Structure formats: structure tokens, C-alpha cells
């Protein structure tokens, strides 16, 4: 458990090193495309989670409107 806590402590220097490695691996032109794909994936996940509500709670929302 202590190893996990120590492992997850990220300092600003760690973040800079990680960003540098990502920049080296993917290049400056590819990163905006990756972020766009990540954003659309998160948006799609939120919409799917919103549509996956139980049927009785959907009926309650419809009666409130």
C-alpha cells in the first residue's frame, strides 16, 4: 500500500519529464489530434452513461418536465 502512495506522488518535475517523453514519442503535430480523440471519447462516454439510466428514473424526469 505504501508503495502505491509513493508511486502516485507526482511532482512538477515528474510531469515535465512525462510531457517531454510524450512530445518525443508523438511529435508536436500528432498531440492535438490525440487530444481531440480523447475529448470526443470522454464526451461519448458521458452521453452513454447519461442514456444508461434506469427506466424508472427516466419516467420521473419526464413527469417533472
Contact map, one row per residue, 1 for C-alpha under 8 A:
11111000000000000000000000000000000000000000000000000000000000000
11111100000000000000000000000000000000000000000000000000000000000
11111110000000000000000000000000000000000000000000000000000000000
11111111000000000000000000000000000000000000000000000000000000000
11111111100000000000000000000000000000000000000000000000000000000
01111111100000000000000000000000000000000000000000000000000000000
00111111110000000000000000000000000000000000000000000000000000000
00011111110000000000000000000000000000000000000000000000000000000
00001111111000000000000000000000000000000000000000000000000000000
00000011111111100000000000000000000000000000000000000000000000000
00000000111111100000000000000000000000000000000000000000000000000
00000000011111110000000000000000000000000000000000000000000000000
00000000011111111000000000000000000000000000000000000000000000000
00000000011111111100000000000000000000000000000000000000000000000
00000000011111111110000000000000000000000000000000000000000000000
00000000000111111111000000000000000000000000000000000000000000000
00000000000011111111100000000000000000000000000000000000000000000
00000000000001111111110000000000000000000000000000000000000000000
00000000000000111111111000000000000000000000000000000000000000000
00000000000000011111111100000000000000000000000000000000000000000
00000000000000001111111110000000000000000000000000000000000000000
00000000000000000111111111100000000000000000000000000000000000000
00000000000000000011111111110010000000000000000000000000000000000
00000000000000000001111111100000000000000000000000000000000000000
00000000000000000000111111100000000000000000000000000000000000000
00000000000000000000011111111110000000000000000000000000000000000
00000000000000000000011111111110000000000000000000000000000000000
00000000000000000000001001111111000000000000000000000000000000000
00000000000000000000000001111111100000000000000000000000000000000
00000000000000000000000001111111110000000000000000000000000000000
00000000000000000000001001111111111000000000000000000000000000000
00000000000000000000000000011111111100000000000000000000000000000
00000000000000000000000000001111111110000000000000000000000000000
00000000000000000000000000000111111111000000000000000000000000000
00000000000000000000000000000011111111100000000000000000000000000
00000000000000000000000000000001111111110000000000000000000000000
00000000000000000000000000000000111111111000000000000000000000000
00000000000000000000000000000000011111111100000000000000000000000
00000000000000000000000000000000001111111110000000000000000000000
00000000000000000000000000000000000111111111000000000000000000000
00000000000000000000000000000000000011111111100000000000000000000
00000000000000000000000000000000000001111111110000000000000000000
00000000000000000000000000000000000000111111111000000000000000000
00000000000000000000000000000000000000011111111100000000000000000
00000000000000000000000000000000000000001111111110000000000000000
00000000000000000000000000000000000000000111111111000000000000000
00000000000000000000000000000000000000000011111111100000000000000
00000000000000000000000000000000000000000001111111110000000000000
00000000000000000000000000000000000000000000111111111000000000000
00000000000000000000000000000000000000000000011111111000000000000
00000000000000000000000000000000000000000000001111111000000000000
00000000000000000000000000000000000000000000000111111100000000000
00000000000000000000000000000000000000000000000011111110110000000
00000000000000000000000000000000000000000000000000011111110000000
00000000000000000000000000000000000000000000000000001111111000000
00000000000000000000000000000000000000000000000000000111111100000
00000000000000000000000000000000000000000000000000001111111110000
00000000000000000000000000000000000000000000000000001111111111000
00000000000000000000000000000000000000000000000000000011111111100
00000000000000000000000000000000000000000000000000000001111111110
00000000000000000000000000000000000000000000000000000000111111111
00000000000000000000000000000000000000000000000000000000011111111
00000000000000000000000000000000000000000000000000000000001111111
00000000000000000000000000000000000000000000000000000000000111111
00000000000000000000000000000000000000000000000000000000000011111
